[in-house]
Every structure is written in C-alpha cells, then in structure tokens.
Amino acid sequence: MTEQPLTARSWLKTLATLERRRLNLAAFLGVLAGLQTVAIVVGVAWLVDQLVVHQQTPYQLLDLLGVLALCVAGRGVCQWGQEVVSLEASLRIRQYARRQVLDKFWALGPVWLAYRQSGALATQAVENIEALDGYFARFYTQLRIVSLLPLAILCIVVKLDYLVAIFLLISAPIIPLFMALVGMGAERVNREQFAAVARLSAHFIDRVRGMATLQLFGKTESAHRDVWWATDHYRRLSMRTLRLAFLSSAVLEFFASVAIAVVAMYVGFGLLGYIDYGPSASLTLFSGLAVLLLAPEFFQPLRTLSQHYHDRATALGAAESLITVLNESSTQRGSVLAASQNSHLARLKDICVEYSSRGRVLGPVSLTVDQGDVIALSGPSGSGKSTLLALFAGFLTPSQGELELAAPRYAWLDQQPALLHGTLADNLRLADPRADEAAMLVALEQAGLGELLAHLPSGLDTLIGERGLGLSGGQAQRLALARIYLSDADLILLDEPTASLDNDTEERVIQALLKWVGEGRTLIMATHHPRAIEVAKRHFRVREGQLEEVAHEA
Amino acid sequence: MKRSSSAQPSLLSRTRQALLPWIVLMTKRRRRFLAGALLIWLTLAAGLSLLGLSGWFITACALAGIALSLGLPSRLDVYVPGGGIRFFALLRTVARYIERLYNHDTVLRLLADLRYRVFGTLTRLDEAALRRHRMSDWLGRLTSDIDALDNLYLRLLMPPLVSLLVIVGVGLFVAIWWPGLASWLAGVLFVLWIGLTYGMARLCFVQSHRQVADQERLRRLVIDQLQATAELIAYQSAVWHRQQVATHEAASLDNQRRLGRYTAWGNSVIGVVTGLLLLGAIWFGGILVAEGTLAGPVLVMMLLIVLGINEVFVQLPIAFARLGGSVAAAERLNALDTEAPEKQLELPDQPLGIMMREVTHCYSSSAESTLSDISFTLGPGEQAVITGHSGAGKSTLAALLTGRLKASQGKVEIGGCEPWAVIDSQRSQRIALLTQQVDLFDASLEDNLRLGNAEASDEALWKVLEAVALDDWVRTLPAQLETPVGERGQQLSGGQARRVALARLLLMDPSLVILDEPFAAIDHATAEQVARALSDWLEGRTAIFFVHHGSRLLTQQVKHHWHLSAGKLGSER
C-alpha cells in the first residue's frame, strides 16, 4: 500500500469530486436564481421610476411586469432545483462514503473488530456519515455561489453608479476578512459548544446509567437536583463565550445594514443635488433605487454562507473521526485462499503471527489438517489458540510461513455467538441464505430449540434481540449450533464452544460434536472441556505460541 | 403508505398529545419566551423599516430634486428620515445580537428544565425497565431526543409566532397609508403562513416521523455486520447481509429525498408568492399613483416592505417539515412515564429475615422465566451463599430482594414486609446491595464513597479504604481522596473499582446485605484481607453472597449453601 493517509479535508474533497457535476449544477442554479433576483430588483426600480417620475400607467408597462412575473417563477424553479440537486448529490455521496466505511470494516476483519466497541463503530457508519449532509447539501454549493454572485452584482452596480460600486468594492476585500472572522468565531463556538455539550451529556448519561445504584443508595433526589445544576452551570459558562462569539456574525449584519443606510443617504442627497461630484449628477430614481436594492443582495450570499458555516465544522469533525478508521491498515485480515493440491483441508508451514503491539503471539507452527480430522487445541488464555483458529478461518494473514486453505465455506462457533437484530429465520439464514423453512425447523430441532419454537406464536418470524424475544446465553448458543446443522460445511471451527454454559446446553454441544464427528466432518476446536477433548482424534497443547501434540490415551 | 388516515389519530391531535406536556413545561418560562419573540420581531421590523424608509426617502428626494430643478418650490426635511435610516440600521444589528444571545440563553435554560424532568421520570423506573434501557444505544438516543425537544422552542414555537406578529404589524402599518393593499397583503401572507406551517407539517409528517427509526434500523444492521463478521465470512453470507444493509439504506435515503423535496418546494413557494405579491402591489399601486390618490414615495415604501417580507418566512418550511421528528422524540420520552408505585410500608426496627415462597419471575421480553418457583427462608442475622453461573437469575433475585422489581408470582418478604412496597428512604438505608456490575460515577473518589453515607467523616472514609486494602494506594495518589475516578470508574482497574464499591457499602449500616460476586477481579491475597474485614462488618447482619463457584473465603459464618441454576434454587451439590 503506497496510499497516502487521508486527511479530513482531502477525503471531503475526494467525495465532492464524485458528484462534481451535480454540485456544479446546483451552484449554477443558485447563481441563476441570484441573477433573477437581481433582474427583479432592477426591474422594480425601473417600473417605480416610470410610474412615479415619468407618470406612466401600469397598463403601459404590462410587458415588463410580465417579464418580471416570469423571473419570479423562474427564480422559484431555480431555487427548487438548487436544493433538490445538491440534496441528491449529498445523498449519493453519503451512500458512497458509507459503503467505503463498511467495506473497510469488512476488510479489517474480526480480529481487528474484537478489540473495538461495535456501538462506537456503528456511530461512525451511521451518525458520522449523516453528519456530512449539510456540507454537501448546503455549504459546498453556497461557497461557489459566494465567489460568483457578488461579482456579477458589482458589475451591474458599476454601470448604474460607480461611486456605490467603489463603496461595495472597498468592502469586498474586507469580506474575506469578515468571512475568516465569522468562520473563526463560528468554528470556535462550534468547537467549544461541542466539547461542553459532550461533557454535559456525559454527566447526564453517567447519572442515568448508574440509576440502579442511585436508587439503591437512595440518592436519586440529590442526583436529580445535580442534573439541573450541571446544565445551568454550563449555561452560564457558555453564555460568557457566546457573548463574544456572536459578535463576529453581528459585524456582518452590521455591514449589510450600514450598506443600505449609506447608499440610501448618498442616493437621497445625490438626487436632491446636494452632492456635486462623481456620477451623482446623473443619478435618477431608477439608478438610485436599483443600487439601494442591490446593496443588500451583494451581502446576501455571504450571510447565507455564514449561516451554513456550522455545517462545515460538523462535517469536518465527522470526517476527522471517520478517517481514523479509513486510515487503518487493512493487511490484518488474510485473503489467502490458495487451493491445495491434495486431500489437505488446510496446511500451515512454519507460520508465525506477530502483532506490532504484542510481538510474536504464535509460531513457528506447522500443521496439516486432513478431511475428517478432529483436532482439539488446549492451553491457557493468551497462548495463541484463538490466533491459530483465526488463521484457519482466514481472519489473519501470517507474518511468516505458508498458509494453504482449501475450504471455501466453513462453520464457525465461538463463546458469544452473534445474534442478528432480526427474526429467528434471519439468524439461521446467516448460515445459509437460501435455506428453506423445513430445513430451518430441522436444524432448530436438532439443536434442541424445538420446544422453544413450539411456544412461539410467530414461529420462525419471531423477532429476537433487544426489540423482541430475549434469549438466554444457553439458547443463543443452541441457535449457533442450529446454524452449523443448517450449513453443510465440511470444516467446523469452534472457539471455546462450552464456556460458561449451563449443564443442559453443555451436554447438547458435546452431543453435537459427536454427531458431526460421526458424519465425517472436520473439526478444529479450542477448548478446555475434558469431554470435548475426548471427542478429538488429535489433541494439541498450545503454550506460548508453540504446538505440542498430546498423545491420546484411548 | 396505504395507512388510512381515519384509523390514525389526526395530525393535530397526535402532535398535541405528544408535545403538550413539554409545552406546558415551557410555559414556566413564558416571560422569556415572549421577550425572545419580541426581540426577533423587533429585528425583523427594524429590517423592514430600514428598507421601507430608505425607499421612501430616495423617492421623496428624487421628486424634490426634480421640482427644484424645474424651479418649483419644494421643501423636504432630510434630517428626520436620515436619522431614522441610521437608527433602524443600528437597531437591526443590535436587536439581532441581543436576540441571539437572549434566545440562546432561554434554550439552555429549557435544556436544564427538560433534563430535570426526564431524569425525574427515570428515577421512578424499576429494575425491569432499567434493564431494558441499559441496552445499547438507548442512552445516546435519550439525549438526542431531549435535544430535539429543546429545539422545539427556537424552531417550532418561535418562528410561526413571530411571523404571525409581523404579518399583523405590517398589515396595520400598511393600512394607515393604503388600506386596500393591507387587507390583500395580510390575507395572502396569512394563507402562506398556514401553508408553510400546517401544510408543510402535514406533507412531511410521516417521512420525518420515521427518520429516527430509519436511522436506528440502519444502525442495528451495521452493528449486526460488525458483530457477526466472523460468521458472515465463515458461512460466506456477506453478500446476503450487505444486500439487506443496502436495501434499507436506500429506503432511508429515499425517505430523506422526499422530505428534502417537500422542503425545497416550501422554500421556493415563499419566493414565488412574495414575488407575485410585489408585482401585484406595483400594478395596483401604479394605478393609484396615476390616479393621484397615492403618493409616489409611499408606494415605494410599501413596495420595499413587501420585497423584504420573505425573510420572515424562511425558517418555517424546514422547521415544520421536521415536526414529525419532534413528535416522535416526544412520544419516545412520554413512553417512559410511569406511575410511581404506592410505597408506604416501614421495615421493623430489628434484624431482618428473608422469606421467599414460590417466587417466579418472568421478564416481558423473555421466552422463559428467569426465576421459577423459588422458596427459601433466611433467619435474621443468618448468612447464605448462592452459587450459579452468569445468567442463572442472580441479578433478578437481588432486584426482588431489594424491592426494585415486583415478582410476577409468589411472595417475597423482608422482615415481614414486601420490599417492593417499602418506602424508598427506609429501603435504601436498611437493605444494601453490591451489584455485579459496579457503577462508579464520574466524580471524585470521595464523592463516590460518600454515596454510602453523605455525613461520613474523613477518618471513616480512610477506615473503609483500609478495610478493602486500598488505603496505601490512595495515599500514593497526588489528589488522594479528591482523585477523579473517570466515567464509569475507568481510571481504576476492575478490581479497584470493585473494592471502592465495597468500601462505599461498608460506610452504610444496613440490616440486610446482598453481595453479588464481592471478590470478582480481586487477587487472592487481597481477597482474603477484604474477606476478613467484611466478615467483621457483617457480624449481626443478614447476608447473601452470590458467587460463581463456591469460595473458601466465606465458610466461617455461612449457614446455608444453595445453588441457582436456570432459575431454580437447590441445595449445593
């Protein structure tokens, strides 16, 4: 991998180029809408001039009124188009980004995931991706509009009255300054608010999480008061910073207001003939009114941008967090699936596994697994059993040695079988998406869940997990057994299949092992259980990353 | 989509039902609310006045200028309108600044109120409800739901109120000069207002109502992928699962797309309606000016007010498009509300015995009962050990004994009283429980210890720390008792956290003590030391120990040994 690590900005930029066309179209429509506003404003000024000064009647001006009505309608269409097109771009970008993140999780594999909280990672793929919305749907487009529309307005103002244009122009170099000012203010507010809100939420969540303890100690009332005080204290602190932070956007407001006031005074006095330099002599009600109305329009795109500034900060924050995942090196998960020539199911030759953080955890190890082998691996925790099993499963790439795996599909069972948030049937389909109902019922029966199933009114369609039926640890393990029954995988990998189970379920597991051995399936299991070890044909003890075969007393 | 509207309660009644309790809560701050609305109104009014007056001023100047150039007498006071223009320009800026500050303050005050209220509801939840909510991301959603209601004020209540006030204000002002326009203007703007509030809400309710649920579903699917990665790779069913994620994501984005289109529609309607109003005003105003019944400068003033009025409405479409989301958030929070059970029994003032008869407990979400047909008696001052695997029902038994859960069947008595009905203060003083999962709060060590006894002296704190063999360690810390333990006690090791929890318990003076895995994650030598101190403290108290496997540490005083397996209680071995 020679790829450069992503930065939040570079990643957002890459994402934007994916939808460059739509984003540009949206900006174009936005500018078009802005120009139509300019046309309406100038048209209104001209109409007023005709009506008030030149004593025309509206009937004589019907043509222009018609044109302006078209502009009004056109502007509506353009605004709508701008919003819809940039929304579309944002939706597609988010879809793409989410796929990228999910692919990355996939590439990193179960060994990497084992040390992470899935809740926090899911936040990356869901909430943090959604947080990109405002940036693409609003900010990005508006940034382009800001660089074009004020310039166009300035050109028109030059034609009408160059003194006003100069006034706006003087403010123009100040605009980037203000933008930076506003931006910095907004970003600082955002950052500080974010940190404070996070702290405060943490306080609240901390107390809610410990509610049982508070109840046990009879401290709910004082904690209740604390919640209010903490929030109120935060309010006081936050108001102190906001007083300053809001000032920066007030400056922009002030400028937009002052522009109107200054232009109005200048035009008014010019029309009265009090000003006798520059272009003021040639001011008419038309040109005066037009520049008056164009002055706020000149600042409008900038004001809109400053309203969307927090979108940028939010997206940058989310992107910052997302690239930590995207920048993980994904060499950790193996993609070694070389077919072996002879009857071996798997062959390990002088394999070593090293982690940068923990050094060598396994190896050198050599082991050949043939069809029908039943292998037990035992040893203290941390000895490398699970690593060895992960190698057979293809979750890991060895740092050294040769690894050949022949079984494309295999069954997997560990201490904590994964339960999907779905129906019983979904959880079985995990093992075989094409399985029919009859096969599922047989598998459940074999795993000893027949009785439970008989009690469920919705049968296989019963939702399990948080939203539905709660399964005990034993039931979950039986469901995992049912998965193995359902799949006809030749190779079955089991990581501590009997750990912390009740006696009944433990017995189930042992019976299942015997049955699979009888069927001639190949089993590799990491286990301490004496009876499970008895089932095995070969028993290896793993100690400090080394394998030693234990002679089986028959 | 096919849901008939008649079967569902109407949008208005559903919204009212969900939001009413929260709006009532907000009326506590109605003065701030009104002041905030007035400030926004002032900002908008100053903006409109600035434009209107400026228009009037330059038109009047233009006419006066023409008259002067023709040699006609003309008098125009330029100082009053000039001052007015400067005043409004300044007022708009200042009012905006104060308004933002003031309303932000109100929102934060509201946040405190909301959290206070929700927390109060949560303190009344029993173990079953807490257990349900302890799961996954409920806590995160809880805070975002509260934030959603927090926004209610700035997004849903303020803007429509203010825009209505502006419509009335503008209508009245225009009526002074041009009554014909005033009624038209107010009429059209009012219809627009209805459309942007009620209309938008109606159009988008279903979509925005399901947005959070959509996101949560997606989240669950992602968690599934993460937790089942091993299985998905093994069984080669990744494509199948990713297809599910993609299908659901597409549906959710489609929903957002529709919502966004409606909102865009609402936004452009504002521009079109106010634009056409402007052209209409020019047309009719032009006629009046030509007839000589309306002065030119007044016409321009009216026109510029109409031109600026769109700013009053811009916040409405997006806010009301999201009404469904706020209602959904409120509905979720309302669902937490439970009646506080009647609690008035008092425990007898003597050592407490335990009697359980044929107790069965079944959580509503579970397929089998967690405890079934449990009967035992434990005399006052006696001690018992109950062994069992995790998931055997120990925590449920503990919750029943501490009165934080009501048994589905059977009888539980502590000192002759049903613990469920004992008043809270009595219960927490007389019955103590060391839970299996230790909850330390993100505060100092001292604060966490004082949870056991707020009045405990510093010596007492050191004494209990000594009892759990933590005193030496605490003395080495720079902040000693003031050391923060971190969120969920993360600054401590598992064994240290457990011992802090135990020390906290030792500060109390309960009659009945239940200890769930008191020595978990504590090394053997330390455990022996702790066990000695513990058995001194337990002298004369009724106690139950829950342990994984029989422990040699507890043999001296323990009278009964029981075994809990799959919800059934039997004699040990």
Chai-1 contact restraints between the chains, C-beta under 6 A:
chainA,res_idxA,chainB,res_idxB,connection_type,confidence,min_distance_angstrom,max_distance_angstrom,comment,restraint_id
A,L47,B,I282,contact,1.0,0.0,6.0,A-B,restraint_1
A,V48,B,V300,contact,1.0,0.0,6.0,A-B,restraint_2
A,L51,B,G286,contact,1.0,0.0,6.0,A-B,restraint_3
A,L51,B,V289,contact,1.0,0.0,6.0,A-B,restraint_4
A,V52,B,G296,contact,1.0,0.0,6.0,A-B,restraint_5
A,T57,B,A290,contact,1.0,0.0,6.0,A-B,restraint_6
A,P58,B,W283,contact,1.0,0.0,6.0,A-B,restraint_7
A,P58,B,G286,contact,1.0,0.0,6.0,A-B,restraint_8
A,P58,B,I287,contact,1.0,0.0,6.0,A-B,restraint_9
A,L65,B,L279,contact,1.0,0.0,6.0,A-B,restraint_10
A,L68,B,L279,contact,1.0,0.0,6.0,A-B,restraint_11
A,A69,B,L279,contact,1.0,0.0,6.0,A-B,restraint_12
A,V72,B,V272,contact,1.0,0.0,6.0,A-B,restraint_13
A,V72,B,G275,contact,1.0,0.0,6.0,A-B,restraint_14
A,V72,B,L276,contact,1.0,0.0,6.0,A-B,restraint_15
A,R75,B,G271,contact,1.0,0.0,6.0,A-B,restraint_16
A,G76,B,S268,contact,1.0,0.0,6.0,A-B,restraint_17
A,G76,B,G271,contact,1.0,0.0,6.0,A-B,restraint_18
A,G76,B,V272,contact,1.0,0.0,6.0,A-B,restraint_19
A,Q79,B,S268,contact,1.0,0.0,6.0,A-B,restraint_20
A,Q79,B,G271,contact,1.0,0.0,6.0,A-B,restraint_21
A,W80,B,A264,contact,1.0,0.0,6.0,A-B,restraint_22
A,W80,B,S268,contact,1.0,0.0,6.0,A-B,restraint_23
A,E83,B,A264,contact,1.0,0.0,6.0,A-B,restraint_24
A,V84,B,R261,contact,1.0,0.0,6.0,A-B,restraint_25
A,V84,B,A264,contact,1.0,0.0,6.0,A-B,restraint_26
A,L87,B,G260,contact,1.0,0.0,6.0,A-B,restraint_27
A,L91,B,L253,contact,1.0,0.0,6.0,A-B,restraint_28
A,P110,B,T229,contact,1.0,0.0,6.0,A-B,restraint_29
A,P110,B,A230,contact,1.0,0.0,6.0,A-B,restraint_30
A,L113,B,L226,contact,1.0,0.0,6.0,A-B,restraint_31
A,L113,B,T229,contact,1.0,0.0,6.0,A-B,restraint_32
A,S118,B,I223,contact,1.0,0.0,6.0,A-B,restraint_33
A,S118,B,L226,contact,1.0,0.0,6.0,A-B,restraint_34
A,S118,B,Q227,contact,1.0,0.0,6.0,A-B,restraint_35
A,G119,B,D137,contact,1.0,0.0,6.0,A-B,restraint_36
A,L121,B,L226,contact,1.0,0.0,6.0,A-B,restraint_37
A,A122,B,R219,contact,1.0,0.0,6.0,A-B,restraint_38
A,A122,B,V222,contact,1.0,0.0,6.0,A-B,restraint_39
A,A122,B,I223,contact,1.0,0.0,6.0,A-B,restraint_40
A,A125,B,V222,contact,1.0,0.0,6.0,A-B,restraint_41
A,V126,B,L218,contact,1.0,0.0,6.0,A-B,restraint_42
A,V126,B,R219,contact,1.0,0.0,6.0,A-B,restraint_43
A,V126,B,V222,contact,1.0,0.0,6.0,A-B,restraint_44
A,S201,B,T143,contact,1.0,0.0,6.0,A-B,restraint_45
A,F204,B,R115,contact,1.0,0.0,6.0,A-B,restraint_46
A,I205,B,L139,contact,1.0,0.0,6.0,A-B,restraint_47
A,D206,B,F441,contact,1.0,0.0,6.0,A-B,restraint_48
A,D206,B,D442,contact,1.0,0.0,6.0,A-B,restraint_49
A,D206,B,E487,contact,1.0,0.0,6.0,A-B,restraint_50
A,V208,B,L122,contact,1.0,0.0,6.0,A-B,restraint_51
A,G210,B,D439,contact,1.0,0.0,6.0,A-B,restraint_52
A,G210,B,F441,contact,1.0,0.0,6.0,A-B,restraint_53
A,M211,B,L122,contact,1.0,0.0,6.0,A-B,restraint_54
A,M211,B,L130,contact,1.0,0.0,6.0,A-B,restraint_55
A,A212,B,L130,contact,1.0,0.0,6.0,A-B,restraint_56
A,T213,B,D439,contact,1.0,0.0,6.0,A-B,restraint_57
A,L216,B,L433,contact,1.0,0.0,6.0,A-B,restraint_58
A,F217,B,S428,contact,1.0,0.0,6.0,A-B,restraint_59
A,F217,B,L451,contact,1.0,0.0,6.0,A-B,restraint_60
A,G218,B,D424,contact,1.0,0.0,6.0,A-B,restraint_61
A,G218,B,S425,contact,1.0,0.0,6.0,A-B,restraint_62
A,G218,B,S428,contact,1.0,0.0,6.0,A-B,restraint_63
A,K219,B,L451,contact,1.0,0.0,6.0,A-B,restraint_64
A,T220,B,T123,contact,1.0,0.0,6.0,A-B,restraint_65
A,H224,B,F119,contact,1.0,0.0,6.0,A-B,restraint_66
A,H224,B,G120,contact,1.0,0.0,6.0,A-B,restraint_67
A,V227,B,R115,contact,1.0,0.0,6.0,A-B,restraint_68
A,V227,B,Y116,contact,1.0,0.0,6.0,A-B,restraint_69
A,V227,B,F119,contact,1.0,0.0,6.0,A-B,restraint_70
A,W228,B,A112,contact,1.0,0.0,6.0,A-B,restraint_71
A,W228,B,Y116,contact,1.0,0.0,6.0,A-B,restraint_72
A,T231,B,L111,contact,1.0,0.0,6.0,A-B,restraint_73
A,T231,B,A112,contact,1.0,0.0,6.0,A-B,restraint_74
A,T231,B,R115,contact,1.0,0.0,6.0,A-B,restraint_75
A,D232,B,A112,contact,1.0,0.0,6.0,A-B,restraint_76
A,R235,B,L108,contact,1.0,0.0,6.0,A-B,restraint_77
A,M239,B,D105,contact,1.0,0.0,6.0,A-B,restraint_78
A,L242,B,H104,contact,1.0,0.0,6.0,A-B,restraint_79
A,F246,B,Y97,contact,1.0,0.0,6.0,A-B,restraint_80
A,F246,B,R100,contact,1.0,0.0,6.0,A-B,restraint_81
A,F246,B,L101,contact,1.0,0.0,6.0,A-B,restraint_82
A,A250,B,T93,contact,1.0,0.0,6.0,A-B,restraint_83
A,A250,B,Y97,contact,1.0,0.0,6.0,A-B,restraint_84
A,E253,B,T93,contact,1.0,0.0,6.0,A-B,restraint_85
A,E253,B,R96,contact,1.0,0.0,6.0,A-B,restraint_86
A,F254,B,T93,contact,1.0,0.0,6.0,A-B,restraint_87
A,S257,B,A89,contact,1.0,0.0,6.0,A-B,restraint_88
A,S257,B,R92,contact,1.0,0.0,6.0,A-B,restraint_89
A,S257,B,T93,contact,1.0,0.0,6.0,A-B,restraint_90
A,V258,B,A89,contact,1.0,0.0,6.0,A-B,restraint_91
A,I260,B,L50,contact,1.0,0.0,6.0,A-B,restraint_92
A,I260,B,S54,contact,1.0,0.0,6.0,A-B,restraint_93
A,A261,B,I85,contact,1.0,0.0,6.0,A-B,restraint_94
A,A261,B,R86,contact,1.0,0.0,6.0,A-B,restraint_95
A,A261,B,A89,contact,1.0,0.0,6.0,A-B,restraint_96
A,A264,B,S54,contact,1.0,0.0,6.0,A-B,restraint_97
A,A264,B,F57,contact,1.0,0.0,6.0,A-B,restraint_98
A,A264,B,I85,contact,1.0,0.0,6.0,A-B,restraint_99
A,V267,B,I58,contact,1.0,0.0,6.0,A-B,restraint_100
A,G268,B,F57,contact,1.0,0.0,6.0,A-B,restraint_101
A,G268,B,I58,contact,1.0,0.0,6.0,A-B,restraint_102
A,G268,B,C61,contact,1.0,0.0,6.0,A-B,restraint_103
A,L271,B,C61,contact,1.0,0.0,6.0,A-B,restraint_104
A,L271,B,A62,contact,1.0,0.0,6.0,A-B,restraint_105
A,L271,B,G65,contact,1.0,0.0,6.0,A-B,restraint_106
A,L272,B,C61,contact,1.0,0.0,6.0,A-B,restraint_107
A,L272,B,A64,contact,1.0,0.0,6.0,A-B,restraint_108
A,L272,B,G65,contact,1.0,0.0,6.0,A-B,restraint_109
A,G273,B,G65,contact,1.0,0.0,6.0,A-B,restraint_110
A,L285,B,A62,contact,1.0,0.0,6.0,A-B,restraint_111
A,G288,B,I58,contact,1.0,0.0,6.0,A-B,restraint_112
A,L292,B,S54,contact,1.0,0.0,6.0,A-B,restraint_113
A,R409,B,Q236,contact,1.0,0.0,6.0,A-B,restraint_114
A,Y410,B,A234,contact,1.0,0.0,6.0,A-B,restraint_115
A,W412,B,A230,contact,1.0,0.0,6.0,A-B,restraint_116
A,W412,B,E231,contact,1.0,0.0,6.0,A-B,restraint_117
A,W412,B,A234,contact,1.0,0.0,6.0,A-B,restraint_118
A,A418,B,Q227,contact,1.0,0.0,6.0,A-B,restraint_119
A,A418,B,A228,contact,1.0,0.0,6.0,A-B,restraint_120
A,A418,B,E231,contact,1.0,0.0,6.0,A-B,restraint_121
A,L420,B,D224,contact,1.0,0.0,6.0,A-B,restraint_122
A,H421,B,R220,contact,1.0,0.0,6.0,A-B,restraint_123
A,H421,B,D224,contact,1.0,0.0,6.0,A-B,restraint_124
A,L430,B,E231,contact,1.0,0.0,6.0,A-B,restraint_125
A,L430,B,S237,contact,1.0,0.0,6.0,A-B,restraint_126
A,A431,B,Y235,contact,1.0,0.0,6.0,A-B,restraint_127
A,P433,B,S237,contact,1.0,0.0,6.0,A-B,restraint_128
A,P433,B,W240,contact,1.0,0.0,6.0,A-B,restraint_129
A,L452,B,A367,contact,1.0,0.0,6.0,A-B,restraint_130
A,E466,B,M135,contact,1.0,0.0,6.0,A-B,restraint_131
A,L469,B,A367,contact,1.0,0.0,6.0,A-B,restraint_132
A,G470,B,S365,contact,1.0,0.0,6.0,A-B,restraint_133
A,G470,B,S366,contact,1.0,0.0,6.0,A-B,restraint_134
A,S472,B,G391,contact,1.0,0.0,6.0,A-B,restraint_135
A,G473,B,G391,contact,1.0,0.0,6.0,A-B,restraint_136
A,S487,B,Y235,contact,1.0,0.0,6.0,A-B,restraint_137
A,D502,B,A566,contact,1.0,0.0,6.0,A-B,restraint_138
